[in-house]
Amino acid sequence: MINVKSGFTDPEAVLDPAAQYGGPAVQIDGLTNCDSFPAQQPTPAQSPAADENVSIGCIACTRAHFSTIAGTLKEAIRFAREDDITHPEVQSRLEAAEEEVTIVERHDWTPEKTLNSPPGEKHVIHRFFPDLRRLRQQIMQITTVDDLEHAAANAALLSTNFRLAVLELRGVNTDGFKDAASRPGAGWAIGTIAQWHDSC
């Protein structure tokens, strides 16, 4: 009876094909044993834990979006003061600011994500959503440099107040923080614009 060895069941049956057919053995530098290959590890995207929070409203992401909106409008002012509101750089930044608002409204704070968020974060989202909507309207209605300055000031206040609200949510005492707005989530900042300009 012929005993046939298979490389799948008997490692000793695995031969170098070149040596098996009479040629010189092939040596590959640094490779002596197939067992030396490290086991492939799943990437973070394959890990279930990485997707645990995909379906909730992202507070950290929103904080970054608010900061970007405020910074983008502030940059637009620099160009608008030199060449008016029609400057291409101004229009480009206004468009970018609107896109950031849209991302928050239609991606981070969708009804289903808000519903699945922890109670504290859900409360913060509900408090700031009206202000975000008003900021969108204000950005869309900018026709003068003065309009732009008011929108930039409101965006800066909204960003600061949201950051404070998130800190409070994390247990940080923010009572000592002094800014033009009364308290985080207390309402739209239009009434405090003059005070904000005075404090600059």
Salt bridges, closest charged atoms under 4 A:
ASP10 OD2 - LYS5 NZ 3.83
GLU75 OE1 - ARG78 NH2 2.75
GLU75 OE1 - ARG93 NH2 3.97
ASP83 OD2 - HIS87 NE2 3.68
GLU89 OE1 - ARG93 NH1 2.43
GLU100 OE1 - HIS65 ND1 2.56
GLU105 OE2 - ARG133 NE 3.11
GLU105 OE1 - ARG136 NH2 2.67
ASP108 OD2 - HIS65 NE2 3.26
GLU121 OE2 - ARG170 NH2 3.63
ASP131 OD1 - ARG134 NH2 2.85
ASP146 OD1 - HIS150 ND1 3.71
GLU149 OE2 - ARG81 NH2 2.89
GLU168 OE2 - ARG183 NH2 2.56
